[in-house]
């Protein structure tokens, strides 16, 4: 596992160092870590998540380029397993927004011109 991550992302990537740290822990503690991780990824094992994975991925650049809105809705009984998915989506949009504007002039807002 570590070798594949290292090949894909490099020696110092967080995934490589994190996995090495987990694998170096005592067996009982490692069991708790895997159990927690499994719970966090429970939302990805649902039928709805699998069905949505068959759809094309969100074109983040196109989404950010237009006047789009994002509405995230989850019934209360599914919110615990939905949280990692929603956080990942929002984080992706936030980072893409920052990356988009990284080289933009300081007064690029239409409201300040």
Secondary structure by P-SEA (a helix, b strand, c coil): caaaaaaccccccaaaaaaaaaaaccaaaaaaaaaaaaaaacccccaaaaaaaaccccaaaaaaacbbbbbbbbcccccccaaaaaaaaaaaaaaaaaaaacccccccccccc
